Amino acid sequence: MADDRPILMFDSGVGGLSVLAPTRALLPQASYVYVADNGGFPYGTRTEAEIAARVPALLGRLVERYRPRLVVIACNTASTIALAAVRAALDLPIVGTVPAIKPAAERSAARAIGVLGTDATVRQPYVDDLSARFASDCQVLRHGSARLVELAEAKLRGEATDPADYHAVLEGLLGQPGGDRIDTVVLACTHFPLVADELAAVSPRPLHFVDGGPGIARRVAHLTDGQAWLTMPTGEAVFTAPFDLGDALQDGLAARGIDKISIM
């Protein structure tokens, strides 16, 4: 029998579209509800207490409304702070997003890795743990940037962005002591793969950028293996506060299979 339960993806903004795209490529038969908590955006500058309170409560209401088969927290900041609480509160599979330090360490020839994330993500003990477990023989440098989140959101809205802004963000990482050795950069915010080309264009040398999107897609495919789906899958984007969507963002959503827009 057909099963109309969607996959629900949640982020503070449009960054989770970098997770939706590879997941939809693996599971084109799935229906998706993409939730952007623009009413709470940006998460990276909020306190841990604010995120720990907001995310489980909001996801509880969303799960009650949409009855998904699975939830993806497509946000590094929300995952590193609230994932355990969400899993404890909700009785369904929850897939989190964590910095892709393991694949970065596997790739780095120089044994020097950069981690670009939000301020809230890069200061989390979880990043220390991942580094100790998977990159103990690497130098791991971090840099937090709220500006890069804003740039990714602006790009998806079709606005022009300044290469100097990307250069300043990258310099904040590469300009640290030891930063000249970095050959692999973890994009530890789901917004950042959306501007990976812009970062590469201003880099003083070739860098390999790694993000968690493909790994999350494989995990979702594994957890839903063998399940039934609708013959005609659907795609809906839900925003938690009203705003002017704009033609460029609507086109970006449509390109990822999202043809319905709702305000929560």
Disulfide bonds with the S-S distance in Angstrom:
none
